[in-house]
Amino acid sequence: MAKFEIKKDKRGEFRFNLKAGNGQTILVSEGYKAKTSCLNGIESVRKNSQDDSKFERLVAKNGKPYFNLKATNGQVIGTSEMYNSNSGMENGIASVNKNAPIAEVIELD
């Protein structure tokens, strides 16, 4: 089952990872100062992941493709891993699209 994992980082900020049913991380968030803001970020991922135009397809300096998911206001709400191919990146986008709406939210220590 897909899940959003929330945890506090070393700087005391809340972050979430969206993980597919196989446990692979498919999207990571920025840091949020408040847990409620992190939860709002998750809701934004659920909503915006259903709109392909919100996915920004990019290429890193090392030539590897990756994507950002943006909110309606244009702010990045999640970033993918680096992929070895464009098709891998597109599969990652499809996985976020499929998993985000149904993923449960889990808080980690």
Sine and cosine of phi, psi and omega as CSV:
sin_phi,cos_phi,sin_psi,cos_psi,sin_omega,cos_omega
0.00,0.00,0.70,-0.72,0.02,-1.00
-0.93,0.37,0.48,-0.88,0.00,-1.00
-0.43,-0.90,0.49,-0.87,0.20,-0.98
-0.99,-0.11,0.84,-0.54,0.07,-1.00
-0.97,-0.24,0.84,-0.55,0.03,-1.00
-0.98,-0.22,0.72,-0.70,0.10,-1.00
-0.54,-0.84,0.35,-0.94,0.04,-1.00
-1.00,-0.09,0.75,-0.66,-0.01,-1.00
-1.00,0.03,-0.03,-1.00,-0.06,-1.00
-0.89,0.45,-0.41,0.91,0.01,-1.00
-1.00,0.03,0.03,1.00,0.02,-1.00
1.00,0.09,0.20,0.98,0.01,-1.00
-0.99,-0.11,0.50,-0.86,0.04,-1.00
-1.00,0.02,0.68,-0.74,0.04,-1.00
-0.70,-0.72,0.43,-0.90,0.12,-0.99
-0.80,-0.60,0.50,-0.87,0.16,-0.99
-0.87,-0.50,0.71,-0.70,0.15,-0.99
-1.00,-0.09,0.85,-0.53,0.00,-1.00
-0.91,-0.42,0.69,-0.73,0.07,-1.00
-0.95,0.30,0.15,-0.99,-0.01,-1.00
-0.85,0.53,-0.43,0.90,0.00,-1.00
-1.00,0.06,0.06,1.00,0.03,-1.00
1.00,-0.01,-0.10,0.99,-0.02,-1.00
-0.97,0.24,0.72,-0.69,0.06,-1.00
-0.96,0.28,0.80,-0.60,-0.03,-1.00
-0.90,-0.43,-0.20,0.98,0.03,-1.00
-0.35,-0.94,0.68,-0.73,0.07,-1.00
-0.83,-0.55,0.53,-0.85,-0.06,-1.00
-0.99,-0.14,0.13,-0.99,0.21,-0.98
-0.98,0.22,0.04,-1.00,0.07,-1.00
-1.00,0.07,0.63,-0.78,0.04,-1.00
-0.86,-0.51,0.68,-0.73,0.00,-1.00
-0.95,0.32,-0.51,0.86,-0.02,-1.00
-0.86,-0.50,0.57,-0.82,0.01,-1.00
-0.89,0.45,-0.59,0.81,0.01,-1.00
-0.89,0.46,-0.59,0.81,0.05,-1.00
-0.92,0.40,-0.62,0.79,0.05,-1.00
-0.89,0.45,-0.69,0.72,0.04,-1.00
-0.89,0.45,-0.62,0.79,0.09,-1.00
-0.89,0.45,-0.60,0.80,0.07,-1.00
-0.87,0.48,-0.66,0.75,0.04,-1.00
-0.88,0.47,-0.70,0.71,0.03,-1.00
-0.89,0.46,-0.58,0.81,0.04,-1.00
-0.92,0.40,-0.62,0.79,0.07,-1.00
-0.89,0.45,-0.72,0.70,0.00,-1.00
-0.82,0.58,-0.73,0.69,-0.05,-1.00
-0.95,0.32,-0.80,0.60,-0.14,-0.99
-0.97,0.26,-0.35,0.94,0.01,-1.00
-0.92,0.39,-0.24,0.97,-0.01,-1.00
-1.00,0.01,-0.02,1.00,-0.02,-1.00
-0.89,-0.46,0.96,-0.30,-0.08,-1.00
-0.85,0.52,-0.46,0.89,-0.02,-1.00
-0.94,0.34,-0.21,0.98,0.02,-1.00
-1.00,0.09,-0.13,0.99,0.04,-1.00
-1.00,-0.03,0.86,-0.50,0.04,-1.00
-0.99,-0.15,0.92,-0.40,-0.02,-1.00
-1.00,0.01,0.81,-0.58,-0.13,-0.99
-0.74,-0.67,0.22,-0.98,0.10,-1.00
-0.79,-0.61,0.80,-0.60,0.00,-1.00
-0.96,0.28,0.21,-0.98,0.02,-1.00
-0.85,0.53,-0.48,0.88,0.01,-1.00
-0.99,0.11,0.08,1.00,0.05,-1.00
1.00,0.03,-0.01,1.00,-0.04,-1.00
-1.00,0.02,0.69,-0.72,0.03,-1.00
-0.97,0.25,0.52,-0.85,0.12,-0.99
-0.42,-0.91,0.07,-1.00,0.01,-1.00
-0.64,-0.77,0.41,-0.91,0.19,-0.98
-0.91,-0.41,0.57,-0.82,0.17,-0.99
-0.97,-0.25,0.80,-0.60,-0.05,-1.00
-0.94,-0.35,0.52,-0.86,0.09,-1.00
-0.98,0.17,0.12,-0.99,0.01,-1.00
-0.84,0.54,-0.55,0.84,0.00,-1.00
-0.99,0.15,0.03,1.00,0.04,-1.00
1.00,-0.01,-0.09,1.00,0.00,-1.00
-0.97,0.24,0.65,-0.76,0.04,-1.00
-0.95,0.32,0.80,-0.60,0.03,-1.00
-0.93,-0.35,-0.18,0.98,0.05,-1.00
-0.24,-0.97,0.51,-0.86,-0.01,-1.00
-0.77,-0.63,0.61,-0.79,0.00,-1.00
-1.00,0.05,0.05,-1.00,0.18,-0.98
-0.97,0.25,0.10,-0.99,0.13,-0.99
-0.99,0.11,0.68,-0.73,-0.01,-1.00
-0.94,-0.34,0.35,-0.94,0.02,-1.00
-1.00,0.09,-0.26,0.97,-0.04,-1.00
-0.46,-0.89,0.31,-0.95,0.08,-1.00
-0.90,0.43,-0.60,0.80,0.00,-1.00
-0.91,0.41,-0.60,0.80,0.08,-1.00
-0.89,0.46,-0.67,0.74,0.03,-1.00
-0.89,0.46,-0.71,0.71,0.02,-1.00
-0.89,0.46,-0.59,0.81,0.08,-1.00
-0.90,0.44,-0.61,0.79,0.05,-1.00
-0.89,0.45,-0.69,0.73,0.05,-1.00
-0.88,0.48,-0.71,0.71,0.02,-1.00
-0.88,0.47,-0.58,0.81,0.01,-1.00
-0.93,0.36,-0.66,0.75,0.07,-1.00
-0.89,0.46,-0.71,0.71,0.00,-1.00
-0.85,0.53,-0.67,0.74,-0.05,-1.00
-0.97,0.23,-0.68,0.73,-0.18,-0.98
-1.00,0.03,-0.54,0.84,-0.12,-0.99
-0.85,0.53,-0.69,0.72,-0.06,-1.00
-0.91,0.41,-0.42,0.91,-0.10,-1.00
-0.94,-0.33,-0.04,1.00,-0.09,-1.00
-0.94,0.33,0.69,-0.73,0.09,-1.00
-0.99,0.17,0.33,-0.94,0.00,-1.00
-0.95,-0.30,0.81,-0.59,-0.03,-1.00
-0.80,-0.60,0.70,-0.71,0.07,-1.00
-0.99,-0.16,0.79,-0.62,0.04,-1.00
-0.99,-0.17,0.41,-0.91,0.06,-1.00
-0.97,0.26,0.00,0.00,0.00,0.00
